[in-house]
Amino acid sequence: MQRRLRAGLAAGALGVTLVLAGCGSGADEDQQADPSATEEHQGHGGDNAESGDEEMDHSMEHPMDGGPAPEGIAEASDPAYPVGTEVQLTADHMEGMDGATATISGAFDTYTYSVNYTPAGGGAPVTDHKWVVQEEIEDAGDERLADGTEVTLLAEHMEGMEGATATIASSTDETVYMVDYETDGMKMTNHKWVVESEIQPAS
């Protein structure tokens, strides 16, 4: 009887071992699946890189004439670079911008934001879009908006921007400028926006 009981227990232990081994191999399979998920995530990262290229292409959708400053924005009383000043841009928002010679066409005191958003009509998410001013955000009020705040954009800098839901990535209270400059043979007028730290005196 004891011998039979021992044999039964041994068989049971063997069965449990086999089941556990099966679970272990299932876990291995799951781990095998994880790298593909990681690759997919890396692919998404690659999409971000591609969307960076896309963003560069997308940025060329900026109108040649940015139009007037938004209603209600306050002109800077004593800007470092008054209207008409020739400057050199250090911003790299668009291809050909960094190092370009520009002329200040407007200088303003407001809060200026970098935003993350998905175009209203769909398309690749845009991250760290520079810049949008307080007056281009729906119901923004007068107070500086905190990073992470969800907002609705009124800006029309690029297709799909107006009406898009965005998240504030960062902000600055530097003087913000509209500029006229030429890149790749195209003359951009009233380009919005460049903040003071992205400008230096013309060499």
C-alpha positions in Angstrom: 0.0 0.0 0.0 2.8 2.4 0.9 4.6 1.4 -2.3 1.5 2.2 -4.3 1.0 5.5 -2.5 4.7 6.5 -3.1 4.3 5.6 -6.8 1.2 7.7 -7.0 2.9 10.7 -5.4 5.9 10.3 -7.7 3.6 10.3 -10.7 1.7 13.3 -9.4 5.0 15.2 -8.8 6.1 14.3 -12.3 2.8 15.7 -13.7 3.2 18.9 -11.8 6.8 19.2 -13.0 5.6 18.7 -16.6 2.8 21.3 -16.2 5.3 23.8 -14.7 7.7 23.1 -17.5 4.8 23.8 -20.0 4.1 27.1 -18.2 7.8 27.9 -18.3 7.9 27.3 -22.0 4.7 29.4 -22.4 6.4 32.2 -20.6 9.4 31.8 -22.9 7.0 32.1 -25.8 5.5 35.3 -24.2 9.0 36.7 -23.8 9.6 35.9 -27.5 6.5 37.8 -28.3 7.7 40.8 -26.1 10.7 41.6 -28.3 8.4 41.8 -31.3 6.2 44.2 -29.3 9.4 46.1 -28.5 10.3 46.1 -32.1 6.9 47.4 -32.9 7.4 50.1 -30.2 10.8 50.9 -31.8 9.0 51.0 -35.1 6.7 53.6 -33.5 9.8 55.4 -32.5 10.9 55.1 -36.1 7.5 56.6 -37.1 8.3 59.4 -34.8 11.6 59.8 -36.6 9.7 59.6 -39.9 7.1 62.0 -38.5 10.1 64.3 -37.7 10.8 64.2 -41.5 7.1 64.6 -42.0 7.1 67.4 -39.6 9.9 69.0 -41.6 7.8 68.6 -44.8 4.7 69.6 -42.8 6.5 72.8 -41.7 7.0 73.8 -45.3 3.2 74.1 -45.4 3.6 77.4 -43.5 2.0 80.1 -45.7 4.5 82.4 -47.4 2.7 85.3 -45.7 1.8 84.5 -42.1 -0.7 87.4 -42.0 -1.3 89.9 -39.2 -0.6 89.3 -35.5 -3.6 87.8 -33.6 -6.1 90.2 -32.2 -5.5 91.4 -28.7 -1.7 90.7 -28.6 0.3 93.5 -26.9 3.1 95.1 -28.9 6.4 95.0 -26.9 7.2 98.5 -25.6 10.9 98.2 -25.6 12.0 95.1 -27.5 15.7 94.2 -27.9 15.1 94.0 -31.7 12.6 96.7 -32.8 10.6 96.3 -36.0 12.8 96.8 -39.1 15.9 95.4 -37.3 18.0 93.0 -39.4 18.9 89.9 -37.3 20.2 86.3 -37.7 18.0 83.4 -36.7 19.3 80.6 -34.6 15.9 78.7 -34.5 15.7 75.5 -36.5 11.9 75.2 -36.7 12.1 74.8 -40.4 14.8 73.7 -42.9 16.9 76.6 -43.9 15.9 78.7 -40.9 19.0 78.3 -38.7 21.5 81.0 -39.7 19.2 82.8 -42.0 19.2 86.6 -42.1 15.8 88.0 -41.2 14.0 91.3 -40.6 11.8 91.9 -37.6 8.2 92.6 -38.7 6.6 92.5 -35.2 7.6 92.3 -31.5 5.1 91.3 -28.8 4.8 90.7 -25.0 2.8 87.6 -24.3 3.2 84.0 -23.1 4.5 81.7 -25.8 4.1 77.9 -25.9 5.5 74.8 -27.4 2.7 72.3 -27.9 2.1 68.7 -28.8 -0.9 68.0 -30.9 -2.5 65.8 -33.5 -3.8 67.6 -36.6 -7.6 68.2 -36.5 -8.2 66.3 -39.7 -6.0 63.4 -38.7 -2.4 62.7 -39.4 0.9 62.1 -37.6 1.2 63.6 -34.1 3.3 66.8 -34.0 5.6 67.1 -30.9 7.2 70.2 -29.5 5.8 72.6 -32.1 7.3 76.0 -31.6 5.5 78.3 -31.2 1.9 79.3 -30.3 1.1 82.5 -28.4 -1.5 82.9 -25.7 -3.8 84.7 -28.1 -3.9 81.7 -30.4 -5.3 79.4 -27.7 -9.1 79.2 -27.1 -10.2 80.7 -23.8 -6.6 81.0 -22.6 -7.3 84.0 -20.4 -4.4 86.2 -19.2 -2.6 83.8 -16.9 0.4 81.7 -18.0 -0.8 78.1 -18.7 0.9 75.3 -16.9 2.9 72.5 -18.7 0.6 69.6 -19.4 -2.6 71.7 -19.8 -4.9 70.5 -22.5 -6.0 73.3 -24.9 -7.6 74.0 -28.2 -5.5 75.8 -30.8 -6.8 78.7 -32.8 -3.5 79.2 -34.7 -3.6 78.6 -38.5 0.2 78.2 -39.0 -0.2 74.8 -40.7 -3.1 72.8 -42.0 -4.9 70.9 -39.3 -3.7 73.1 -36.5 -6.8 75.3 -36.0 -9.3 73.4 -33.8 -6.7 70.7 -32.8 -6.5 69.6 -29.2 -3.0 70.2 -27.9 -1.0 69.8 -24.7 1.3 72.5 -23.4 4.9 71.1 -23.5 6.7 74.2 -22.3 6.3 78.0 -22.2 8.3 81.2 -22.1 7.6 84.9 -21.4 10.4 86.1 -23.6 9.6 88.8 -26.2 8.2 87.0 -29.2 8.8 88.1 -32.8 7.3 87.8 -36.3 10.0 87.8 -38.9 10.5 88.1 -42.7 13.3 86.0 -44.1 14.2 84.0 -47.2 14.9 80.3 -47.4 15.5 78.0 -50.4 14.5 81.0 -52.7 11.2 81.5 -50.9 10.4 84.7 -49.1 8.5 84.2 -45.9 6.8 87.3 -44.4 5.3 87.6 -41.0 6.6 84.2 -40.0 5.1 83.2 -36.6 7.0 82.8 -34.2 10.5 83.3 -33.0 11.4 84.1 -29.4 14.2 86.4 -28.4 16.7 83.6 -27.4 16.4 82.3 -31.0 17.7 85.6 -32.5 21.1 87.2 -32.5 22.3 90.4 -34.1 23.1 90.2 -37.8 26.8 89.5 -38.4 
